[in-house]
Amino acid sequence: MRKYKQELEIIASDLLEQNAEAIGNENKPNYTNRDFMNTLIIFQTALMDKMYDNQDYDDMDLESRLKMSNQCGLDLHKLIHTYTGLDTHKFEEFI
């Protein structure tokens, strides 16, 4: 699997630099719903990767891993809906 290390480093560094230099609200990126979904896909991939590491560390059985993964998805859906009003289960909103 490609890791996108360089690309992620470039994006993160650029965003940090922009935020550090921004005055007022000039740095609001005005993401479209599709842009938001793209960032969410990246975040979910990273979150699941780190959750897998944590599950391995805890020597978690498969059933517990599945329950945790499912709950993580539900919690993330709720978080996004609560703070953005977007329903990630309605994929058509993000095309």
Secondary structure, 3 states (H helix, E strand, C coil): CCCCHHHHHHHHHHHHHHHHHCCCCCCCCCCCHHHHHHHHHHHHHHHHHHHHHHHHHCCCCHHHHHHHHHHHHHHHHHHHHHHHCCCCCCHHHHC
